[in-house]
Structure formats: C-alpha cells, structure tokens
C-alpha cells in the first residue's frame, strides 16, 4: 500500500480519537509515552554498554570521537559554529510540543497541583531523555560515519547504528516501530493542541464562533476537523514529493514554533511586571518561573537569534533564493496574522495597570479543593508520576 494511503488511514484514526474527547486522547498519550520512555531507557543502557566496551567487541570508546574526528563538524572554530547554527532549527523542532502542558490546563484534573508539577518535570525529562540520549550517541558514533548520510533509510538512523554496534539484529525494524509510534503520538498531541487553541480563540472572540462548538463528549469537533486540514494537506503534498514537502513543512512549523516560544517568554515577562506593578504579591502565584527575569530574557534573545540566524546557509558561499525562502517562509504567517488582527480588531497594547488578573484566577478555595482531591501520596506514586 502506498505511503500516502497509510498516512490517510492514520490521520482518520487520530481524527476519531480527538473527536471522542480528552479522556481517550489522554489514555492514548499515556501509553504512547510509556512505550517511548521504556525504549529510551533501554537505548541509554545499550549506549552505555557500547561506549564502555561491555558489548559489541569494539572496546571502550569513551570520549574518543570527541577528539577524532572531533565534537564539531569543520576544521576551524568558524566552520564548527556555522554547522551548529545550521542545525538549531531542526534541533528545536524536536523539542517543540513541550508547551502543550500549558494548553491542557483547561481540561486537567486538579490543575493547581498537576500543572506546576508537570511544568517542572518537563524540564527534567528533557534533560534526561533528550540531552542524555544525544550525549550518548556522540560517544558511540562519530559525526563523519558514512552511514549517517545514506539517505532516508531507517537502517542508517543513529538509533539503529547503536543497536548494530551492540550486535542486536533487527534494529531497523525496531526503530521503524518506535518512529511510527512517536509520529502518531506527535500527530495526536498536535491535533489536540491546535483544536484547543482555536477553541480558546473562538471563545475570546478572536476566531470564528463556530469553532467553539463542542459535541456531547466535550470535544470542539469543528475545530478538530478544521485543524486536521493541515494534516491532510501534508498527505496530499507527499504524493508529489515527500522529501520536498517535509523540508517545507518542517521549516514552516519549526520557525512558527520558535515564534510561539518567543511569545510565551515575552508575555511571561510582561505578566510578571504588570502583576507587581498592580501591587500584587508573588506569593499568591501557584507557580513561579526559575531565575526570573533572566530565564525569560535568555529565551527571548535565543529564539530571535535562532529565527534570524538559522538561514545562514542561504547567504554563504553565495545567495540561494530557494534556500532563503525555505528557511524564512515561516515568519510570514505570523506577521500577516498579527497585522490583519490589528487592522480588523483595532486593538491597542493593554497598559500594565489595566491588565486583567481576575478572570479565571486561581483562588485559595481552588487550591484547598485540589489538595483534598489529591490527598496523601506515597513516595512510589510520586516517583511514577515524575517518570510518566
């Protein structure tokens, strides 16, 4: 069966899951996350065994590949820096989606307890499951391994190569299965995030009212169907050229994601300034960001640098028009949406003294109710909640 046919089938299944309601979505994401976490833990163990020479018969590699051929591509510092900047967009794309934890607040149980914990755990999970995995891959495989540049074959994926080094047969099939589950999980959560964002915009009067309609399961069915149009458009584009469509959609979504991250960081900085300026106590906030305001300023600066600098390859060694458009096309929708919104709604920036902190505010009664519902939890339940 052709790949677009399989993609269509999976899109219909994911569409059905999101139309049923948040309960089935949450259940599916739980099992997807469980499988991915177990696989990553197993992969980390295999990487440690390979790098220490316990398996594979190659001996202990340690930090050998950090010196030969080196940790960065290129013979000079400049070439290494350019190579690092050129992959920031793709690297950031892999991390995007972590902000979904904030969107689920409206449908989360005991949000005053679960949301702060989920936000803190997200950081630790990124460090452990993302950074640790990338670090170990660098210990096991040099960047100039010819198999890494062998195309789209799953047999050349870094995960597969590590399993081959460990002497584990069938690594390509295993990686295919994990990648499929990861893609389905990403599509499931992305459709949920997009539909709930449209629901919120609709109820605030910033999107058509029909997108705010919900079915008997509590799902914004019209927003879900509207959001799925992009997914089906990707399937349609892949019929003509899957690789070209992937590059374009990757650039658009990745740049849009960085713009969203910039917006989150900027809005948080302004939120805290307005909150204090109105004479409110920070002790009333159920969650306070680490290292404020430096963390927010760092996030704003870094996202802007990545958005503007990731297209460096379009200018060197000579200007490439197609590469330039591909790298920066994602900025256009954000600017167009902002300008059109301002022209149509004729809104102005809200002064800090007039920022509304009362609508939807968490009260002491809400916290007390959540405390009663959560109750006492033994250490092992807290440990499981932290992992999963």
Secondary structure, 3 states (H helix, E strand, C coil): CCHHHHHHHHHHHHHHHHHHCHHHHHHHHHHHHHHHHHHHHHHHHHHHHHHCCCCCCCCCCCCHHHHHHHCCCCCCHHHHHHHHHHCHHHHHHHHCCCCHHHHHHHHCCCHHHHHHHHHHHHHHHHHHHHHHHHHHHHHHCCCCCHHHHCCCCHHHCHHHHHHHHCCCCCHHHHHHHHHHHHHHHHHHHHHHHHHHHHHHHHHCCCCCHHHHCCCCCCCCHHHHHHHHHHHHHHHHHHHHHHHHHHHHHHHHHHHHHHHHHHHHHHHHHHHHHHHHHCCCCHHHCCCCCCCCCHHHHHHHHHHHHHHHHCCHHHCCCCCCHHHHHHHHHHHHHHHHHHHHHHHHHCCCCCCHHHCCCCCCCCCHHHHHHHHHHHCCCCHHHHHHHHHC
